[in-house]
Amino acid sequence: MGKEDPFVRLILHYSDLEPRELQRMVPRLDHRLQDHDRLVNGSTLEEVYRITSNHVVAWENGFYRPPPRLPTESSTPLDTLIEREAVLEKEFSIARTLNHMASRLPSGEFQFLLKLIDATNGGFLERFRVSPEYVETHLETIRDSLHLAMQLFPEAAVTGRVHQLDMDSALETHVLGVYREVKMGMRSKFPYGFFRSDPLRTGRVLTRFMVENLYEHGIGGANRIPASTFAQNSLAGIFSLAFGNSVPAAIDAAYPKRFKMWEFAQVPRGYWQGEQGRTRAQEATRWLVEDVLKIPLEDAIHVRFENFEDNKLGGMLQRVYNASSSRAIYDAYPGRFKMWEFVKVPDGYWKGESGKQHAQEATRWLVEKKLQLPLIDIPTLRRYNFVEHRLGRMLLHTYSNSVPRAIVDTYPDHFELQGKTRKKAVYVGSKAA
């Protein structure tokens, strides 16, 4: 189309009309074109129909924006006419491109594209060279960008809202609008000082958006998110400023109390140290028994190291309880269990002076709590009574498998060893009396 073509001037003259009205003007245009001797085998008239039809397509898709009305020809310099022609040519190019996209994209993606164009005032489409030829050769690139946009604008993809995609008000804050512009390449970077006015709140908003829309495992897997995911989604700055590059801190800020600190790949340095660390270890052990394993409390004595390790508590068990699951359960439920009730007591539990005291306590527990024997019947104890109540190893290590020695050591005021080999515990009443 030549820049001084009368056909161009005629189209521009009527360009402020709605597309269907413009199309109805074709017969009049035809008449004027004949006056200018421009109708050759109907080709120029076909061009009029092509242009106006593309305008109608754009109008029906909610995209059409008519160019400014052209002043009367007598008062319009040639350079203004050329400028208006360029505007109209862009509109035609966009309309043809949209028409082509409608035939190449799935219906859902194309409808979302129209909403996105409306939301960004055409900015999304301007990222590409707008022509059907470009669409054909770069269709996958366009679809990739469109899929990213569908992640960034989930409320449009799900609810189909067309006029609520404004960059400044799409979600709860302006933050998400700016973030979307950066992710879509409409901004080269975040505005200066964007994260510094309210870094914690900004960080919470962006972390939630990233987890729920850009991270493949969603909220349920937020505790497994790698730190590198923040950088991959243009959030390295706020991740450092608001959360000190700590994934647990970021996720806990975004979803308070949703995850226990030990559910993350790594707890903060020093988390299990000191008295506070021990309190946390007790809480973690109770969480394992009651919330994860969901076993009756009396069965907690069967919890093993592997149960801790499988639930990211192996490090805690090693640091706080020297890898002893029995110590952890014993500490988490004070007074509820005896150490010898567990499958395995801690190493060295029956050794030394403290081991002897443990053995005396265990023997009294067996006699008075479990068997409920009167003093005079205690000599009837047999080794199998100890074995049945997990005290066989205690009897072996502390008393060399001698039941009489265990009795006399536990009740020295009431029993003594007698016989030629002094291997018989005899009740002698109360020596104190």
ABEGO torsion letter per residue (X at the ends): XBAABAAAAAAAAAAABBAAAAAAAAAAAAAAAAAAGABBGGAAAAAAAAAAAAAAAAAAAGABBBBBBBBBAAABBAAAAAAAAAAAAAAAAAAAAAAAAAAABBAAAAAAAAAAAAAAGGAAAAABBBBAAAAAAAAAAAAAAAAAAAAABAAAAAAGBAAAABAAAABABAAAAAAAAAAAGABABBBBGAAAABAAAAAAAAAAAAAAAABAAEAAAAAABBAAAAAAAGAAAAAAAAAGGBAAAAAAAABBGABBAAABABBBBGAABEAAAAAAAAAAAAAAAAAAAGBBAAAAAABBAAAAAAAGAAAAAAAAAGGBAAAAAAAABBGABBAAABABBBBGAABEAAAAAAAAAAAAAAAAAAAGBBAAAAAABBAAAAAAAGAAAAAAAAAGGBAAAAAAAABAAABBBBEAAGABBBBAEBAAX
